[in-house]
Amino acid sequence: MKKEILTIWPEIDWIKDKELREKTAKTWELALERSVLTPKDLNTIPFTLLCGPDLKVTFMDHKRSVVHIARDAGQTINDFYKGELTCDMDVLISGAILADVGKLLEYELDENGKAVQGNYGKHLRHPFSGVSIAEECGIPVEVCHIIATHAGEGHLVKRTTEAYVVHHADFMTFLPFKERLIVEK
C-alpha cells in the first residue's frame, strides 16, 4: 500500500525527517484500510460534499494544493521573519498532508456506489478522527495539533504558527466555493 500512498501523496517526500515521513504515510495507509474509499476514489470524488456532484476539483486536488500553499507560506515566513516567527517545515508539511485524513472515515457508499456522508461523519468530524488515527501511528503532538485545529474546532484553542498556516491554506481554497453556493441559491 505504501507505493499507492506515495503515488497520491508525492509531497510526503518533502518531509526530511525519515521517521515522520514514514509515520505520515502509515497514517494514510491506516485511514484507507478503515475507509470505504480507495486511493483511486480520492482522485475522483469532489473535495467537499457541500458543492454537489458537478464540482470538478477532487479531494486530492484540494488536499495537495493546501500542502503546496502551506509549504510556500511556511518557507516565506522562514525567509522573511529573521527567526522571530518560524515554521518547522516537517511539522507543517506533515500536518497539511494529514489535516483531512479523518475524512476518509466520514464516507459511506450509497446504493449507486457514490461516496456520501455516512453515520460516522454525521457524529464525529474529521479533526477528531484524524487525530485518533495519527496518534495510533505515533504522529507527534505538534502535528496532531495541526490536524485538530485546522478546521473550525481550532477557533477554541491557541494555534501554533504551523496550524495557522494550514488553517488559512485550507480555508482560502474552500471558502470561495462555499460563498459561490450561497450566491447561487
Secondary structure, 3 states (H helix, E strand, C coil): CHHHHHHHCHHHHHCCCHHHHHHHHHHHHHHHHCCCCCHHHHCCCECCHHHCCCCCCEHHHHHHHHHHHHHHHHHHHHHHCCCCCCCCHHHHHHHHHHCCHHHHHCEEECCCCCEEECHHHHHCCHHHHHHHHHHHCCCCHHHHHHHHHCCHHHHHCCCCHHHHHHHHHHHHCCHHHHHHHHHHC
